[in-house]
Amino acid sequence: MRKRPTCEELKKRVRELNKEVATCKKAEEALRESNRYTRELIEVSLDPLVTISSDGSITDVNHATEKLTGYPRDKLIGTHFSEYFTDPRKADQGYLHVLREGHVRDYPLQITHRDGTVTPVLYNASVYHDSKGDIAGVFAAARDITERRKIEEDLRKNEKKLNCLLAEVAAKNEELDSFVYRISHDLKTPIVTIDGFVGALREDFGDVLLEDGERFLRYISDAARKMEILINDLLALSRIGRLPRRKTKFSFARLIKDAVKALQPHIKAQGIVVNIQKDLPVIYGERVRLARVVDNLLTNAIKYMGEKNLSPRIDIGVEEQNSQKAFFVRDNGIGIEKKDFEKIFQVFQRLPSAKKELGEGTGVGLTIVKRIIEHHGGKIWLISEPGKGTTFYFTLKDKEA
């Protein structure tokens, strides 16, 4: 016969059963808490969230999905997910891609609301697994891109308008450059005529001209030469960008030495010490035009050196600024007031020159310099203080993009 448990054994068994019941209740409570937490986590999302079984049936949705489709949760669960899209076949292909690859990113679809409204969305989805590690289904999140599409469309329209405006501005600039080019050429003819007649007057009537007459002829000749220089500067300005030249690599040091040599008479006459930094780099660009940049900046430094400067000096070199080579021409001349920094780069804007032998200038030189530098993909700026000199900086592209 089977031995009957004692009273103590029964009490012990009851205590064990009570512990097991308590453990089960705690597990059930924990599961309920976990489900509540998961549900609240899903519902807090503004994006539609859907779980889909391995056969394509909807197993759960959040409120955002109800709002986007127009159907309540209990009507959605159990139906096939693809029937809520404008293109069910494409939706199925996306779902199969997730099952095959494990995920999909930014998959474009369109959801149809029960009232017929269509909403463009981007889906991000991934598979989820059961306790055995097998694929149990797919978790998908949709992002409503209606506003994004509207913004993109507005951007396309604005870009089209902007391109039309830029094309119009480019055409006007081209027309203006052509006008300047034609007018400059036409103006040269009367200048040549004036200069020719001045020479003829000197040749035929030089022996009978009074002192005032000779002075007047000299004024006419000087004015004609200034006009010719101005026309040549305007021509050079109109050609930058319109008539590009071949770009090459060449020595910046050689460019500096050639410019200094050409200006040597003026440099010697004023006793200016020119210091050229050693180991200057090779640069890339249009050699003739960059030579003009250097020549204009050096001429400018000489012109504004100042009559009472006891130790006139010009330094030329390159330094690193913001991980970029910044070339400079620095003088210890009369300096420029800050209010004139932008003015000096504008056409026909010039400051009174302290060196009449270099001429008053046409007011186009620094405009040409700025245009050439910008044509080379660089920029030009200056730092200066009255009585303490001026430093012009400019940058260049290392190579063509």
Buried (B, 14 or more C-beta within 10 A) or exposed (E): EEEEEEEEEEEEEEEEEEEEEEEEEEEEEEEEEEEEEEEEEBEEEEBBBBBBBEEBBBBBBBBBBBEBBBBEEEBBBEEBBBEBBEBBEBBBEBBEBBBEEEEBEEBEBBBBBEEEEEBBBBBBBBBEEEEEEEEBBBBBBBBBBEEEEEEEEEEEEEEEEEEEEEEEEEEEEEEEBEEBBEBBEEBBEEBEEBBEEBEEBBEEEEEEBEEEBEEBBEEBBEEBEBBBBBBBBBBBBBBBBEEEEEBEEBBBBEBBBBBBEBBEEBBEEBEBEBEBBEEBBEBBBBBEBBBBBBBBBBBBBBBBBBEEBEEBBBBBBBEEEEEEBBBBBBBBBBBBEEEBBEEBBEBEBBBEBBBEEBBEBBBBBBBBBBBBBBBBBBBBBBBBEEEEBBBBBBBBBBEEE
